[in-house]
């Protein structure tokens, strides 16, 4: 006859065995994880090499392999470890590549390998070589900016032939290491790009202007002074400043006309001055807002023949702009003039 506690004890033993198996399974999984992670990283490294080969093959399909195309095709983990040697139609690219895999801690698993790509015309082969090969390569130096600019011109001409200025604007060459677009401007039939090219010695970048035109279909490159790469932004800023000034001047002109009407009798009382400056701005619904005047007086000077008012001026609409104007009323000539004076009066009302 079985004892009552037997089943209970057997059940506890089963639970303990299952728990032990689970713990052992987790321990085995943890212990073997580094190998699995490294295998995955190695697979990714080989995929990187295969991808670089495919990109080189695509770039060499037209029979010409540009330096900018190589820089995009072979994405080395360290640009100083890349090396390009040309002998006629044969190009050899040696680079250290990296493969990433998961890991138990931040950063994951990393493996590196040294690869040599041989490009002969349109044919591309790749071999993994010893890591010492990459370590013994000459220190990487960017190519001369003029050489890079020549490659950029060739790529942009191809893009222009394929799809016009739209293709030029989004050309792959802009993604090349050492080619940094500062600004682009598109006009009718023309695209201008201001671009920084890395200097050969690793020093300050140099500025180039690339122009693509549809008629005639052409691409040109010119080296500019350092501040040349900010020309488009300066021109945009100048146009924006002119637009702001025009908005403020339109408001000031409206105030001037009201003052001119008030001084037509040869006098300008305080009440007339206040009414003239109280020209209301329009609210968001396009209605005049009497509590929001265009001009807010900052200071007034009077003499027997002249009244001078300095006022803070804002646009007639709800645009957020401010400026200072001086309105000078000549009581003898019964005329008013205005003059923009900058922004110094804005701080006098604070």
C-alpha positions as CSV (number, residue, x, y, z in Angstrom):
1,X,0.0,0.0,0.0
2,X,1.5,3.4,-1.1
3,X,2.2,6.0,1.5
4,X,0.2,9.3,1.2
5,X,3.2,11.5,0.9
6,X,4.7,9.6,-2.0
7,X,2.9,11.5,-4.8
8,X,3.6,14.8,-3.3
9,X,7.3,14.0,-3.0
10,X,7.4,12.7,-6.6
11,X,5.7,15.9,-7.8
12,X,8.3,18.1,-6.0
13,X,11.1,16.1,-7.6
14,X,9.6,16.6,-11.0
15,X,9.5,20.3,-10.5
16,X,13.1,20.4,-9.3
17,X,14.3,18.4,-12.3
18,X,12.5,20.7,-14.7
19,X,13.9,23.7,-13.0
20,X,17.4,22.2,-13.2
21,X,17.0,21.5,-16.9
22,X,15.9,25.0,-17.5
23,X,18.8,26.5,-15.6
24,X,21.3,24.3,-17.4
25,X,19.7,25.2,-20.7
26,X,20.1,28.9,-20.0
27,X,23.7,28.5,-18.8
28,X,24.5,26.6,-22.0
29,X,22.8,29.3,-24.1
30,X,24.8,32.0,-22.4
31,X,28.0,30.1,-22.7
32,X,27.6,29.5,-26.4
33,X,26.2,32.9,-27.2
34,X,29.6,34.6,-27.9
35,X,30.3,32.0,-30.6
36,X,26.9,32.5,-32.2
37,X,27.2,36.3,-32.0
38,X,30.7,36.1,-33.6
39,X,29.4,33.9,-36.3
40,X,26.6,36.4,-37.1
41,X,29.1,39.2,-37.1
42,X,31.3,37.2,-39.4
43,X,28.4,36.6,-41.8
44,X,27.7,40.4,-41.8
45,X,31.4,41.1,-42.5
46,X,31.2,38.8,-45.5
47,X,28.0,40.5,-46.6
48,X,29.7,43.8,-46.4
49,X,32.5,42.6,-48.6
50,X,29.9,41.2,-51.1
51,X,28.0,44.4,-51.1
52,X,31.2,46.4,-51.8
53,X,31.9,44.1,-54.7
54,X,28.4,44.6,-56.1
55,X,28.7,48.3,-55.8
56,X,32.1,48.3,-57.5
57,X,30.7,46.1,-60.3
58,X,27.9,48.5,-60.9
59,X,30.2,51.5,-60.8
60,X,32.6,49.9,-63.3
61,X,29.8,48.8,-65.7
62,X,30.4,51.8,-67.9
63,X,34.1,51.0,-68.2
64,X,35.2,53.9,-65.9
65,X,35.7,53.7,-62.2
66,X,36.0,57.1,-60.5
67,X,37.5,57.8,-57.2
68,X,34.3,59.1,-55.8
69,X,32.5,55.9,-56.9
70,X,35.2,53.9,-55.0
71,X,34.7,55.9,-51.9
72,X,31.0,55.2,-51.9
73,X,31.3,51.5,-52.9
74,X,34.0,50.4,-50.4
75,X,32.8,51.7,-47.0
76,X,35.8,51.1,-44.9
77,X,35.5,51.1,-41.1
78,X,38.4,53.5,-41.0
79,X,39.2,55.7,-44.0
80,X,42.9,55.7,-43.0
81,X,43.0,52.0,-43.8
82,X,41.7,52.3,-47.4
83,X,44.1,52.3,-50.2
84,X,43.6,52.6,-54.0
85,X,46.2,51.7,-56.6
86,X,45.7,52.2,-60.3
87,X,47.6,50.6,-63.1
88,X,46.0,51.4,-66.4
89,X,42.6,49.8,-66.5
90,X,43.3,47.8,-63.4
91,X,42.3,49.2,-60.0
92,X,43.1,47.6,-56.7
93,X,41.3,48.7,-53.6
94,X,42.3,47.4,-50.1
95,X,40.2,48.2,-47.1
96,X,39.5,47.1,-43.6
97,X,35.8,46.2,-43.2
98,X,33.7,45.6,-40.1
99,X,30.9,43.1,-39.3
100,X,28.5,43.7,-36.4
101,X,26.5,41.1,-34.5
102,X,24.4,41.1,-31.3
103,X,25.9,41.0,-27.9
104,X,25.2,40.5,-24.3
105,X,26.3,44.1,-23.5
106,X,26.1,47.5,-25.3
107,X,28.1,47.7,-28.5
108,X,27.4,44.1,-29.6
109,X,30.0,41.9,-31.2
110,X,32.5,43.3,-33.8
111,X,34.8,41.5,-36.2
112,X,37.1,43.0,-38.8
113,X,38.7,41.7,-41.9
114,X,41.1,43.0,-44.6
115,X,39.8,42.7,-48.2
116,X,41.4,43.4,-51.5
117,X,39.2,44.2,-54.5
118,X,40.6,43.8,-58.0
119,X,38.8,45.8,-60.7
120,X,39.9,44.9,-64.3
121,X,37.7,46.9,-66.7
122,X,34.2,45.7,-65.9
123,X,35.3,42.6,-63.9
124,X,35.5,42.7,-60.1
125,X,36.9,40.1,-57.8
126,X,37.4,40.2,-54.0
127,X,39.7,38.3,-51.6
128,X,40.2,38.4,-47.9
129,X,43.9,39.0,-47.1
130,X,45.8,39.1,-43.8
131,X,45.0,41.8,-41.4
132,X,48.7,42.8,-41.5
133,X,48.1,43.9,-45.1
134,X,45.7,46.6,-44.0
135,X,47.9,47.6,-41.1
136,X,50.9,48.0,-43.4
137,X,49.0,50.3,-45.9
138,X,50.2,53.9,-46.3
139,X,48.4,56.4,-44.1
140,X,45.2,57.5,-45.9
141,X,45.2,60.9,-47.5
142,X,42.2,62.5,-49.2
143,X,42.8,63.1,-52.9
144,X,43.5,66.5,-54.2
145,X,40.3,68.6,-54.2
146,X,40.8,69.4,-57.9
147,X,40.8,65.6,-58.7
148,X,37.7,65.1,-56.6
149,X,36.0,68.0,-58.3
150,X,36.8,66.5,-61.7
151,X,35.1,63.3,-60.7
152,X,32.1,65.2,-59.3
153,X,31.7,66.9,-62.7
154,X,31.7,63.6,-64.5
155,X,29.1,62.1,-62.2
156,X,26.9,65.2,-62.5
157,X,27.1,65.2,-66.2
158,X,25.9,61.6,-66.2
159,X,23.1,62.5,-63.8
160,X,22.1,65.5,-66.0
161,X,21.9,63.2,-69.1
162,X,19.8,60.7,-67.2
163,X,17.2,62.9,-65.6
164,X,18.0,66.6,-65.9
165,X,18.4,68.9,-62.9
166,X,16.2,66.8,-60.7
167,X,18.7,64.0,-61.0
168,X,21.6,66.3,-60.4
169,X,20.0,67.7,-57.2
170,X,19.7,64.2,-55.7
171,X,22.9,62.7,-57.3
172,X,24.7,59.9,-55.4
173,X,28.0,61.8,-55.6
174,X,26.7,64.2,-52.9
175,X,26.9,61.1,-50.5
176,X,30.6,60.6,-51.1
177,X,32.9,60.8,-48.0
178,X,34.8,64.1,-48.3
179,X,32.1,65.8,-50.4
180,X,29.8,67.9,-48.2
181,X,27.1,70.1,-49.7
182,X,26.8,73.4,-48.0
183,X,23.9,74.8,-50.1
184,X,22.0,74.3,-53.4
185,X,20.0,76.7,-55.4
186,X,17.7,75.7,-58.3
187,X,16.6,78.3,-60.9
188,X,15.0,77.9,-64.3
189,X,17.4,75.7,-66.3
190,X,20.2,75.9,-63.8
191,X,21.4,74.3,-60.5
192,X,24.2,75.7,-58.3
193,X,25.8,73.7,-55.6
194,X,28.3,75.1,-53.1
195,X,30.3,72.2,-51.8
196,X,33.1,71.6,-49.3
197,X,35.8,69.2,-50.5
198,X,38.3,67.7,-48.0
199,X,41.8,68.9,-48.3
200,X,44.5,66.4,-49.2
201,X,46.5,67.1,-46.0
202,X,43.4,66.7,-43.8
203,X,43.4,70.4,-43.1
204,X,40.6,73.0,-43.7
205,X,38.1,72.0,-46.4
206,X,38.1,74.0,-49.7
207,X,35.0,75.4,-51.3
208,X,33.9,74.6,-54.8
209,X,30.9,75.8,-56.9
210,X,29.3,73.3,-59.2
211,X,26.9,74.6,-61.9
212,X,24.7,72.4,-64.0
213,X,22.7,74.0,-66.9
214,X,20.2,72.4,-69.2
215,X,20.8,74.7,-72.2
216,X,23.5,74.3,-73.0
217,X,23.7,70.9,-71.2
218,X,26.8,71.3,-69.2
219,X,28.4,71.0,-65.8
220,X,31.3,73.2,-64.5
221,X,33.3,73.5,-61.3
222,X,35.2,76.5,-59.9
223,X,37.2,76.8,-56.7
224,X,36.0,79.7,-54.5
225,X,37.4,81.5,-51.5
226,X,36.3,80.1,-48.1
227,X,33.4,82.5,-47.7
228,X,32.2,81.6,-51.2
229,X,30.3,78.5,-49.8
230,X,28.1,80.8,-47.8
231,X,27.1,83.0,-50.8
232,X,23.7,81.5,-51.4
233,X,22.8,81.8,-47.7
234,X,24.0,85.5,-47.6
235,X,21.9,86.2,-50.7
236,X,18.9,84.6,-49.1
237,X,19.4,86.5,-45.9
238,X,19.7,89.8,-47.9
239,X,16.5,89.1,-49.8
240,X,14.7,88.3,-46.5
241,X,16.0,91.4,-44.9
242,X,14.9,93.5,-47.9
243,X,11.4,91.9,-47.7
244,X,11.2,92.7,-44.0
245,X,12.3,96.3,-44.6
246,X,9.7,96.7,-47.4
247,X,7.0,95.5,-45.1
248,X,8.0,98.0,-42.4
249,X,8.4,100.8,-44.9
250,X,4.9,100.2,-46.2
251,X,3.6,100.7,-42.6
252,X,5.8,103.8,-42.1
253,X,4.6,105.2,-45.4
254,X,0.9,104.8,-44.3
255,X,1.7,106.7,-41.1
256,X,3.5,109.4,-43.0
257,X,0.5,110.0,-45.2
258,X,-1.7,110.4,-42.1
259,X,0.8,112.8,-40.6
260,X,1.0,114.7,-43.8
261,X,-2.7,115.2,-43.8
262,X,-2.7,116.4,-40.2
263,X,0.1,119.0,-40.9
264,X,-1.6,120.4,-44.0
265,X,-2.9,123.4,-41.9
266,X,0.6,124.3,-40.7
267,X,0.2,122.8,-37.2
268,X,0.4,119.5,-35.6
269,X,-1.2,119.3,-32.2
270,X,-0.6,116.4,-29.7
271,X,-4.1,115.1,-30.4
272,X,-3.5,115.2,-34.2
273,X,-0.2,113.4,-33.7
274,X,-1.8,110.7,-31.5
275,X,-4.6,110.1,-34.1
276,X,-2.1,109.8,-36.9
277,X,0.1,107.3,-35.1
278,X,-3.0,105.3,-34.0
279,X,-3.3,103.6,-37.4
280,X,-4.6,100.2,-36.4
281,X,-3.2,96.9,-37.6
282,X,-5.5,94.2,-39.0
283,X,-6.2,91.1,-36.9
284,X,-6.2,87.5,-38.1
285,X,-9.7,88.0,-39.5
286,X,-8.6,91.0,-41.5
287,X,-10.4,93.5,-39.3
288,X,-8.8,96.7,-37.9
289,X,-7.7,96.3,-34.2
290,X,-7.8,99.7,-32.5
291,X,-5.8,98.3,-29.6
292,X,-2.9,97.3,-31.8
293,X,-1.5,100.4,-33.6
294,X,1.0,100.3,-36.3
295,X,3.2,102.9,-34.7
296,X,4.0,103.3,-31.0
297,X,5.7,106.7,-30.2
298,X,9.0,106.5,-28.2
299,X,9.9,110.2,-28.1
300,X,8.7,113.6,-29.5
301,X,10.6,116.8,-29.9
302,X,9.0,120.1,-30.8
303,X,10.1,123.5,-32.0
304,X,8.3,126.5,-33.6
305,X,8.9,125.1,-37.1
306,X,9.3,121.4,-36.7
307,X,7.9,118.3,-34.9
308,X,10.1,115.1,-34.8
309,X,8.7,111.8,-33.6
310,X,10.6,108.6,-33.1
311,X,8.3,105.6,-33.2
312,X,8.4,101.8,-33.1
313,X,6.8,100.6,-36.3
314,X,5.2,97.2,-37.1
315,X,3.6,95.8,-40.3
316,X,0.0,96.6,-41.2
317,X,-0.8,92.9,-40.8
318,X,0.0,90.4,-38.1
319,X,3.5,89.7,-39.2
320,X,6.0,89.7,-36.3
321,X,8.4,92.4,-37.3
322,X,9.6,95.6,-35.6
323,X,11.7,98.6,-36.6
324,X,12.3,102.2,-35.7
325,X,11.4,105.3,-37.8
326,X,11.9,109.0,-37.4
327,X,9.0,111.1,-38.7
328,X,9.9,114.8,-39.2
329,X,7.1,117.3,-39.8
330,X,8.1,120.6,-41.3
331,X,5.3,123.1,-40.2
332,X,6.4,125.8,-42.6
333,X,6.5,123.6,-45.7
334,X,3.5,121.6,-44.4
335,X,5.2,118.3,-45.3
336,X,6.4,115.1,-43.5
337,X,9.4,112.9,-44.2
338,X,10.3,109.5,-42.8
339,X,13.6,107.8,-42.1
340,X,14.4,104.2,-40.9
341,X,16.7,104.3,-37.9
342,X,17.3,100.6,-37.2
343,X,16.1,99.0,-34.0
344,X,17.5,101.1,-31.1
345,X,14.2,102.6,-30.2
346,X,12.8,99.1,-29.4
347,X,14.6,99.0,-26.1
348,X,13.4,102.5,-25.0
349,X,9.8,101.2,-24.4
350,X,11.0,98.4,-22.1
